[in-house]
């Protein structure tokens, strides 16, 4: 909300709230949050470490309610909120189409090496790398929530066969032609792997060296979900060996991506800024929802 905060001041004021945007690029530290939250009645949480210690510090001051802006909740200690009696909720079903759009753009970009061509032209070269056709290829979509379902329909529209992974969802969801498997079965059949799932204690580093070794040589990897789903060191090694052809990553294990990350120097990698949900329309939609829910709690 920081870059467009002015759009929401009046909307919040009409609901009895005065917004105070944090001055931060990506996330505030736990210590910064513990110092500032006691001064506020409500907290709209981004990707910040919303830990038990942070909520305890806030509750010792004025903090009475919180809302997680967006759908990902792996950074929020909901159990602590329950113990402390702090009402909290997220804003689900906000960004499925937007993040799926980015996943689709990444798949096309990797298939045709559009990013390599762009970089080459900017450097004074005239490259013509041979890409791969999408029709008839197979993509593994990991996660069948709102983002995953929207990604599946987009992949099918491109002519890709889809095998989907999600232990919490049964069946084909009424999507004709959708194939199902239990991770990591059938990864060796996938030309692309697209991660769209939430992060939890069970899927940390679900794409690791062992799974990568099972993947098809030349597989292309897309992550628009959470960085720690992928063991970055293992991915770097697989990219260096050529076993993984290329990758498009909107999220990383550490954000912002450290200056010394070897991913920065890899030509066959598209780098994002955890920005997949950031369309004007989606930000307005999610922000209005977050403000409404926080105002409801505080009333």
Buried (B, 14 or more C-beta within 10 A) or exposed (E): BEEEBEBBEEBBEEBEBEBEBBEEEEBBEBEBBBEBBBEBBBBBBBBBBBBEBBBBBBBEBEBBBBBBBBBBBEBBBBEBBEEBEBBBBBBBEBBBBBBBBBBBBBBBBBBBBBBBBEEBEEEEEEEEEEBBEBEEBBBBBBBBBBBBBBBBBBBBEBEBBBBBBBEEBEEBBEBEEBBBBEBBEBBEBBBBBBBBBBBEEEBBBBBBEEBBEEBBEEBBBBBBBBBBBBBBEBBBBBBEEEBBBBBBBBBBBEBEBEEEBBBEEBEBBBBBBBEBBBBEEBBBBBBBBBBBBBBEBBE
